[in-house]
Amino acid sequence: MNIEPTIKNLIFDLGAVLLNIDVPRTARALTELAGRDLTWVEGRIVEFGLFSRYETGQWTDAEFRDQVRTAMEAPVGDEPIDAAWNALLLDFPPERIELLRRLKPQYRTFMLSNTSAIHFRQVERILRRDTGYPTLHDLFEKVYLSFEMKKLKPSPAIYEQVLRESGLQPSETLFFDDNLANVNAAKQLGIQTVHIQETVTILDYFPNAPTQQ
């Protein structure tokens, strides 16, 4: 697995590409808050659009927490809500972060993530805990976050904004994502893509980039 020499720009998704995640953990944590079964909780998450609306910046943090209390029919405090919401976020393998640092002098590097404000603050805490790096912004030329952009992958508009704002040519840009719909949407715009799956990581695509100093 080698990168074509025509590639000048790299765009990385966050969850399951850089950060290990387990999405069902959040639904399970919310069942404990709600005291209801998993099927009911999953239905309420979809009905209230908890992920999609919060990740497109339609709610402030306070409004989101109120929506969770309403959706889960649970009059709980902010901290238990944040803890449940962040339950899906696991750890950063340090070798992936070290790879990003070593790629930065060779490529223009970017991150594009569907995420929310509460999640991103926790992501940065996990980054500091696992790697000592203070912020993801130090590892990329620019970090693009859906809740700031008011757009979600796989909408073509989110990719078009990244290409336009950063002056990227699609044919010279390689995008890594674990979600096939996101990969296919980028591909439709002429962006080169890699679908990251469980048995493959970004390390497999840069075998000649050393991961240790």
C-alpha positions as CSV (number, residue, x, y, z in Angstrom):
1,M,0.0,0.0,0.0
2,N,1.8,3.1,-1.3
3,I,0.7,6.6,-1.9
4,E,0.8,7.8,-5.5
5,P,3.6,10.4,-6.1
6,T,1.0,12.9,-7.5
7,I,-0.6,13.2,-4.0
8,K,0.3,16.5,-2.3
9,N,-2.6,16.8,0.2
10,L,-3.9,14.4,2.9
11,I,-7.2,14.7,4.7
12,F,-7.9,12.5,7.6
13,D,-11.2,11.6,9.4
14,L,-11.0,11.5,13.2
15,G,-13.0,8.6,14.6
16,A,-11.7,5.1,13.7
17,V,-9.0,6.6,11.6
18,L,-6.9,8.5,14.2
19,L,-8.9,7.9,17.4
20,N,-10.3,4.5,18.5
21,I,-14.0,4.7,19.1
22,D,-16.9,2.4,20.0
23,V,-20.1,4.2,19.0
24,P,-22.6,1.8,20.7
25,R,-21.0,2.7,24.1
26,T,-22.8,6.0,24.0
27,A,-26.2,4.5,23.4
28,R,-25.6,2.0,26.2
29,A,-24.5,4.8,28.6
30,L,-27.7,6.7,27.8
31,T,-29.8,3.6,28.7
32,E,-28.4,3.9,32.2
33,L,-29.4,7.5,32.4
34,A,-32.8,6.9,31.0
35,G,-33.5,3.6,32.8
36,R,-34.9,2.3,29.5
37,D,-34.0,-0.4,27.1
38,L,-31.5,0.0,24.2
39,T,-34.0,-0.1,21.4
40,W,-36.0,2.7,23.0
41,V,-32.9,4.9,23.5
42,E,-31.6,4.3,20.0
43,G,-35.0,5.3,18.6
44,R,-35.0,8.5,20.7
45,I,-31.5,9.4,19.5
46,V,-32.7,9.2,15.9
47,E,-36.1,10.9,16.6
48,F,-34.4,13.9,18.2
49,G,-31.5,14.0,15.8
50,L,-29.1,14.1,18.7
51,F,-26.0,13.4,16.6
52,S,-27.0,15.1,13.3
53,R,-28.3,18.4,14.8
54,Y,-25.6,18.8,17.4
55,E,-22.8,17.9,15.0
56,T,-24.1,20.6,12.6
57,G,-24.0,23.3,15.3
58,Q,-27.7,23.7,15.5
59,W,-27.6,23.7,19.3
60,T,-25.4,25.2,21.9
61,D,-23.9,22.8,24.5
62,A,-26.6,23.8,27.0
63,E,-29.4,23.4,24.4
64,F,-28.0,20.0,23.5
65,R,-28.0,18.8,27.1
66,D,-31.6,20.0,27.5
67,Q,-32.5,18.0,24.3
68,V,-30.9,14.9,25.8
69,R,-32.8,15.4,29.1
70,T,-36.0,15.7,27.0
71,A,-35.3,12.8,24.7
72,M,-34.2,10.4,27.5
73,E,-37.0,11.7,29.8
74,A,-34.2,11.9,32.5
75,P,-33.8,15.0,34.7
76,V,-30.0,14.5,35.1
77,G,-27.2,16.9,35.5
78,D,-24.7,18.2,32.8
79,E,-21.8,16.0,33.9
80,P,-23.6,12.6,33.5
81,I,-24.8,13.7,30.1
82,D,-21.4,14.7,29.0
83,A,-19.9,11.4,30.3
84,A,-22.5,9.4,28.5
85,W,-22.1,11.4,25.3
86,N,-18.3,10.9,25.4
87,A,-18.4,7.2,26.2
88,L,-17.7,6.3,22.6
89,L,-14.3,8.0,22.6
90,L,-11.6,5.6,23.6
91,D,-7.9,6.3,22.9
92,F,-5.3,7.6,20.5
93,P,-2.7,5.1,19.4
94,P,0.5,7.2,19.8
95,E,2.1,5.7,16.7
96,R,-0.7,7.3,14.6
97,I,-0.1,10.7,16.0
98,E,3.6,10.3,15.6
99,L,3.0,9.4,11.9
100,L,1.0,12.6,11.5
101,R,3.9,14.6,12.8
102,R,6.3,13.0,10.4
103,L,4.0,13.4,7.4
104,K,3.4,17.1,7.9
105,P,6.8,18.2,6.3
106,Q,6.0,16.0,3.3
107,Y,2.3,16.8,2.6
108,R,-0.3,19.5,3.3
109,T,-2.3,17.7,6.0
110,F,-5.9,18.3,7.2
111,M,-8.5,16.8,9.4
112,L,-12.2,16.7,8.6
113,S,-14.5,15.3,11.2
114,N,-18.2,15.0,11.9
115,T,-18.2,15.9,15.6
116,S,-19.6,18.1,18.3
117,A,-18.2,20.6,20.7
118,I,-18.5,18.3,23.8
119,H,-16.9,15.5,21.9
120,F,-14.0,17.6,20.5
121,R,-13.1,19.0,24.0
122,Q,-12.9,15.4,25.2
123,V,-10.9,14.3,22.2
124,E,-8.3,16.9,23.0
125,R,-8.1,15.8,26.6
126,I,-7.6,12.2,25.4
127,L,-4.9,13.4,23.0
128,R,-3.0,15.1,25.8
129,R,-3.4,12.0,28.0
130,D,-2.2,9.5,25.4
131,T,0.4,11.5,23.5
132,G,1.3,14.7,25.3
133,Y,0.3,16.8,22.3
134,P,-1.8,19.8,23.5
135,T,-4.1,20.0,20.5
136,L,-4.9,18.4,17.2
137,H,-4.5,21.9,15.6
138,D,-0.7,21.5,16.0
139,L,-0.7,18.4,13.9
140,F,-2.5,19.7,10.8
141,E,-2.4,22.8,8.6
142,K,-6.1,23.1,9.4
143,V,-8.7,21.2,11.3
144,Y,-12.2,21.2,9.8
145,L,-15.1,20.4,12.3
146,S,-18.7,19.8,11.2
147,F,-20.2,21.7,14.1
148,E,-18.2,24.8,13.1
149,M,-18.9,24.3,9.4
150,K,-22.7,23.7,9.9
151,K,-22.3,20.7,7.5
152,L,-21.9,17.0,7.8
153,K,-20.2,14.4,5.7
154,P,-21.2,12.9,3.2
155,S,-22.7,16.2,2.0
156,P,-20.7,17.3,-1.1
157,A,-20.8,20.9,0.3
158,I,-18.5,20.0,3.2
159,Y,-15.8,18.6,0.9
160,E,-16.2,21.5,-1.5
161,Q,-15.6,24.0,1.3
162,V,-12.4,22.2,2.3
163,L,-11.1,22.2,-1.2
164,R,-12.1,25.8,-1.8
165,E,-10.8,27.3,1.4
166,S,-7.5,25.4,1.4
167,G,-6.9,25.7,-2.4
168,L,-6.7,22.0,-3.0
169,Q,-6.9,20.1,-6.3
170,P,-9.1,17.0,-5.8
171,S,-6.8,14.8,-8.0
172,E,-3.8,15.7,-5.7
173,T,-5.8,15.1,-2.5
174,L,-6.1,11.8,-0.6
175,F,-8.9,11.4,1.9
176,F,-9.0,8.7,4.6
177,D,-12.3,7.7,6.2
178,D,-13.9,4.6,7.8
179,N,-17.4,5.4,6.5
180,L,-18.0,4.1,3.0
181,A,-20.7,6.8,2.3
182,N,-18.2,9.5,3.2
183,V,-15.6,7.9,1.0
184,N,-17.9,7.6,-2.0
185,A,-19.1,11.2,-1.7
186,A,-15.5,12.5,-1.8
187,K,-14.7,10.2,-4.7
188,Q,-17.6,11.8,-6.7
189,L,-15.8,15.1,-6.5
190,G,-12.6,13.6,-7.9
191,I,-10.9,13.3,-4.5
192,Q,-8.7,10.3,-4.2
193,T,-9.9,8.1,-1.3
194,V,-9.0,5.3,1.1
195,H,-11.6,3.4,3.0
196,I,-10.2,2.5,6.4
197,Q,-11.5,-0.7,7.7
198,E,-10.9,-2.7,10.9
199,T,-7.9,-4.7,9.6
200,V,-6.2,-1.6,8.0
201,T,-4.9,1.6,9.6
202,I,-3.2,4.7,8.2
203,L,0.1,3.2,9.2
204,D,-0.2,0.6,6.4
205,Y,-0.2,3.3,3.8
206,F,3.0,4.9,4.9
207,P,5.4,2.0,5.5
208,N,8.5,4.1,4.9
209,A,7.5,6.8,7.4
210,P,9.3,5.9,10.7
211,T,7.1,6.0,13.8
212,Q,9.9,6.3,16.3
213,Q,12.5,9.0,16.8
